Amino acid sequence: MQKIIGKTPFNGTEDQKKRLQEAIEKHKSDPGALMPILHKAQEIYGYLPIEVQSIIAEGLELSLEDVYKVTTFYSQFSLAPKGKYEISICLGTACYVKGSGEIADKISSILGIKPEECTEDGKFSLTACRCIGACGLAPVITINKDVYGRLTPDDIEGILAKYA
């Protein structure tokens, strides 16, 4: 099954689908089954594309709309694939007033993606968040577990080159 949403094609395998269907069968009679099944689905696929949400909706006899409402309400669920290197840029107040908007623009320009997208090669994904908890280092980005602070747009190319 291959479908392109944005830049990234969905390439679910039969094994992944089988594992998801097993999780649905295991939990479908449990009260509140949707949440554990969504967590399992994200563990299996790495994110929750509409194709996966459709399988879950059908298996639980829910509307796709009901499944979509839950996946978009909770921040732990991702509708887009994540790259090998997950870049998170803080757009909270402290970071934003110190220029994180320009840094986000620079990252987008270099990688050719917007927040909540992944590069075509699967190497980088970009997420905008509201606070990383490092306001004293504003503006801040993280790449996986690495934290970079007191940034200017001129710093970004060199930082990204470390991961290329």
Buried (B, 14 or more C-beta within 10 A) or exposed (E): EEEEEBBBEBEBEEEBBEBBBEBBEEBBEEEEBBBEBBBBBBEBBEBBBBBBBEBBBEBBEBEEEEBBEBBEEEEEBBBBBBBEBBBBBBBBEBBBEBBBBBBBBBBBEBBEBBBEBBBEEEBBBBBBBEEBEBBEBBBBBBBEEEBBBEBEBEBBEEBBEEBE
